[in-house]
Amino acid sequence: MTRFLIVFMAFVILSVAAKSQTQSDTSDAVWSIVIPVSESKDVNMKQCLVGSCKDSVIVDFVQNIGSWKFRVDSIYLRGEDSSAFSLVSGFPKYEVAAGANKATEFRFKPNRIGIHTAEIVIITQADTLIQKITGEGVQQQIEIVENFIDFGKVNLGQYKDTLQVVTIKNIGAIPFMITETKHNYPNAVDFKTISGGGNFTLQPGQTKLMDLRFSPRDVGRTSGTLEFHYNDVGSPAVIQLFGEGVSECGPGSFNFTEFSPADNIKL
């Protein structure tokens, strides 16, 4: 009997210890630490003309590859060429849910010819990510001599030609080929090229002269564009075209016939 009691008490003690250990393990699982996992990528802004700017949206720039949301506290640029880059949209602070991403828009404005490089520093609540942003400044070879051409007022059913108008110039050191010229919106019908269009090559320092026509179909001021397409950064070069259609019976649209003193007028 004594031996039976000793065995029974030992069984009870072992059972209580096992139950206590099981409860402890369950409690540890509930209070486990979850670390957010963030990820980002390098940005290549490619080529841009010196003196102009280029914007690019990186849809999945900041990514959450973990199972818990995290917070982005700040994003800033650093490095020798950091002044050539800037953040346009996607400013912190914000949260990124698990499995989601955040778009960010960057701007590149090169101040010299050549490669520009800087670092993007992304600070989250749990980590600091450092990415590289690059871009190349290239020399502009085509200069728009006349940014806009205004034909003035023209009666409906008539037209006005602007002959040998100066358009673009090759400011580079090598010949430059224009692959196509075309008229485009908002009004691609009332404005036409009489001569000088198509494809052509401009020698260094050469200016392109063209004959253009405006023949309005409707009353009112209108505008269109003359585009010069080429296989390089910055294409197309664009000149704005303006003109106003007026009715022959409308105010300010009278037509006068001029005679010289030598003309003989028979009644």
HELIX and SHEET records of a PDB file:
HELIX    1   1 THR A    2  VAL A   30  1                                  29    
HELIX    2   2 SER A   82  ALA A   84  5                                   3    
SHEET    1   A 4 SER A  38  GLU A  39  0                                        
SHEET    2   A 4 LYS A  54  ASN A  64 -1                                        
SHEET    3   A 4 ASN A 101  PHE A 108 -1                                        
SHEET    4   A 4 PHE A  85  SER A  89 -1                                        
SHEET    1   B 5 VAL A  43  LEU A  49  0                                        
SHEET    2   B 5 THR A 128  VAL A 138  1                                        
SHEET    3   B 5 GLY A 114  THR A 124 -1                                        
SHEET    4   B 5 PHE A  70  ARG A  78 -1                                        
SHEET    5   B 5 TYR A  94  VAL A  96 -1                                        
SHEET    1   C 4 ILE A 142  ILE A 144  0                                        
SHEET    2   C 4 LYS A 160  ASN A 170 -1                                        
SHEET    3   C 4 THR A 207  PHE A 214 -1                                        
SHEET    4   C 4 PHE A 191  SER A 195 -1                                        
SHEET    1   D 4 PHE A 148  ASN A 155  0                                        
SHEET    2   D 4 ALA A 237  VAL A 246  1                                        
SHEET    3   D 4 GLY A 220  HIS A 229 -1                                        
SHEET    4   D 4 GLU A 180  ASN A 184 -1                                        
SHEET    1   E 2 PHE A 176  ILE A 178  0                                        
SHEET    2   E 2 PHE A 200  LEU A 202 -1                                        
END                                                                             
